[in-house]
């Protein structure tokens, strides 16, 4: 259970969603790698919220930090959790239970996956069972429960950043994440369909803001920028990037100078391995550039 009595008043977390309406763009990879770099290298306190029903971000952190053993979860050789053991785990599912904010009886945050004297790394895990949740939830109040939880538990006071890994669809979870966020970051794989995904996301954000005037009238949801991912995995990316940059310039949308390039080792390696675990100068330099620009951009937009 989260202990809210020892909040760190000097923190003021910015909440940032990682989102794209198109899948397969490296969104989850970017979310988990940035969060780990900022924690391990820059000593930032981080909370990751996995609201994507695929829960790939959660699986990576569970394996990296050996959460199954910590919670005495029985898994087979294929790392499949027994159904009766799944209830032992903290889960994003609990926050959308209508009784959760009243009873506060369910565990939601896995605290201290890692901790140092000056920083911590926590997780609100995803849950495959949330794929059934959307049918059971009505719009409106349920979509605001994540925002309400963060406010009531004063989570901004505990962290430097709160990251939300979103699904690549316009759904109940996407709306809940966007209503909660200050900024959103858009990973883009520069292929033939990337502009369609950007246009769709722009329409989604516009519809969301117009339908939630009470939330966004004073604090608009800000696009932190576009970051090109998986660069170099296919031919023709150079021209695609140039075309996309031209489109973004016309729309006055910021794009990162730093790029998340394609490395086959990141695709084929185990889920529990992060860039900060590798002795690879190119990868380390890439993450340093991305995270430096990321923090500079947040600072500029935060005034």
N, C-alpha and C positions, 0 to 999 in steps of 0.2 A: 504494500500500500504506500502511496506517495505521502511523505511527511512534508507538510506545507508550513511547519512551524519554523524551519530554519532557512527561510528564503534569503537570497542574497540581494539586498536592496540596490546594489550598484549595477545590477543587470537590467537590461531593457530589451528583451529579445525581439528581433524582427522575424515575422512569420512569412516564410517563402515557400510557395508551391512550385514543384517541378511538373510541368504539364505540356502535353502536346496532344491534339486530337488524333494524331497518327501514331500507330505503334511501331516498334522496331527502330526507334531513333536513339537508343541509348539513354533514355530518360532515367531509369532506375540506376543504371551504372553511374551516371553523372551525380545523381543525388547521394548515393552511398560513398562515392570516392571523395566528393567535396566535403561531406560531413566528417569523414575519417581524417582527411588532411587537416582540416581546420582544428579538429580536436587534438590529433597527435603531434602536429608540427607547430600549430599556432596557439595551442593551449586554450582554445575556445570551448565553452560549455555548450553542448549540443543536445537537442531533443529531436529525434526523427519520428515522424508519424507516418505509418504505412497504411494509406487508405485505399490502395489498389488491391482489389480482391485477388489478384494473382499472387500477391505477397512475396514476390521475389526478393525485395529488399530485406524483409524480415528473415527469410531463409538464409541469406548471406550473413547477417549479423548473428543469427542463432548458431550457425556453424563456426563462425570466426570466434565468438566468445563462449562457445561450448555451453549454451543455455540449456540444452537437453539434459545434461548431467546435473547442472545447478538445480533444476526443478524436478530431478528424478523422473524424467520422461523416458519411457521405454520405446526405443525405435529399433527396427530391424536393420539388416545389412544394407537395405536400400534407402535408409533414413526415412521410413514411413512411420508416422506417429499412430499408435493405437488409438482408436476412437475414444475409449474410456479415459485416456490420459490427456486428451486435448483440453479438457475443462481445467486442468491445472495451470494453464498458461494465461498470462495477461493477454488482452485482445482489444482491438479497436471496436469489436462487436459490442462490448459492454456499454460503450458510451451512447449508443443509440437505443439502449434499453430504456423505456420510459420511466422506470423506477430508479435508474442509476444515480442521477443527480440528487435524488432524495435520500436514498439509503446509503450510498457511497460504500456498498458492501463488496463490490466486485473489484478485483485488482485490474488496473488499467495500464500503468507504467511499469516497465522493467527498469529499475533504477540501477545505476552504477554498473552497466555492462563493463565500463572501464572508468576509473577515476584517478585523478592526480590531486595534488594539494590545491591547485588553483583552478581545476576544470573537471568536468564530468561528461559522460556520454550515456544518454538514456534513450529508451525506445518504447513507443506505443506500437506493438506488433500488429500486423495485418492478420487476417483470418479468412481462410477459404470459405468459411460458412457465410461470410458476408455477401456472397453471390445470391443468397436467398433473401437477404435483408431488404433489398430495394422493393420487392413485391409487397413487403409487409409495412413499409413506411409510407406515410403520406407526406406531401411536400409541406413546406412552411416551418413549423416549430421543430420538427425532427432534424431538418437540415441545419439548424442553428445550434444544435447541442454541442458540437465540437467547440465552437466559438464560446459558448456559455461555460463549458468546462474549463477552458484555458483561462477565462476571466475569473471564475469563482476560485480556482486553485492558484491564482496569481502566478501562473507558469512563466510569464514574461520576466518575472523577478529572479528566476532561477537560471536562465540560459542567456547566452549571447545570440543564438539562432535557434529557431524552430523550423525544421524542414518537413514538408508534406509531400510524399511521393504519391501522385495522383494516377488514376487509370486513364488510358488513352481513349476515353469515350465521354460523351456528355451524359452524365448520370447523377444520381442522388449523391454519390461520393464526391464527384467533381464540384457540385454546388456547395456541399458542406465545406470542402477545402477552400474554395474561392471566397466564401463568406467569412472565413476565418483569417485569410491572408492579408498581409500588407503589400506583398509583391508576388509576382510569378515570373519564373524563369522558363524559357522555351528552348529546349534542345531540338535542333533541326538537323536531320540527315539530308544533305543537299542532293536529293534525287529528283526525278521528274514530277513527283507528286507533292513535294514539300510546300509549294505555294498554296495548294488547295488546303492543306492542313492549317497553314497560317491564316488563311482567309476564314476558315471555319471557326478557328479559335477566336478570332477577332469578333465574329458575330456572336459567339457564345458569351464572351465577356460583356459585349454591349447589351445583350438581352438580360444578362444577369444583373448588371448595374441598374438598368431601367426598371427591372422588376423588384429591386430591393433598394429603393431610394432612401429609406430610413437609415440604412447601414452605410451607403456610399455617398450621401450628399455632402459630407464634410471630409471624408477620407476616401478618395478614389483608389481603386485597385490599380497598382502601377506595374507596368511591364518592365521588369528588370533588364530584359534584353533577350536577344536571340544568340544562342551559342551553337556553332556548327559542330556536329558530332560525326564519328565514324568517317572522318575525312580521309580519303585515299583508299577506301575499301572497294571502290568501283571506278571505272574509267569515266571521264567526262565530268568529274566533280568540279574541276576548276572553272569550267564555263557555267555550270549550274550555280556555283557560289557567286560568280560575278552577276548573273541574272537576278539572283535572290537579293544580293546587296543593292542592286539598282532599284528593285521593288521596295526594299526597306527604306532606302533613302527617300523615295517618293512619299512614303507613308510617315517619314520622320520617326522611324523605329530604330532604337539602338541595337547594334550587334557587336559582339565581343571581338576584339582583335585576336584574342587567344582562341585556339581551336582544340577540340578533343579528337585527336587523330586515331585512326584505326590501327590497332595492334592485335594480331591474331591470338597472342598469348592471353589477352584479356577475355577473349571469347571461349577459349578452350581450357582455361585453368579452372581449378576448383572454386566454388562459390565463397569459400572461407578466406580466400586470398585477396588482399587489397594492394593498391599501388604502393602504399606506405610500407608494405611488408617486403617489397622487392628491392633488390640492389640493381636498379636500372636507372641510370642518369637521365636518359631521354624522357622516361615516364615521370620521373621526379620533377624534372624541369617543366614539363608540360603542366603538371598539377600546380606547381608553384605559380606559374604565369596565370593560370585560370583563377586560382583562389585569390591572388593579389588583385586581379582586375575585378573579381566578384566583390571583394570587400571595399575596394575603391568606389565601385558603382553604388553599392548600398549606402556608403557614407555620403556620396554626392546627392543621392535622392532623398536621404534623410536630413539634408540640410546641415 
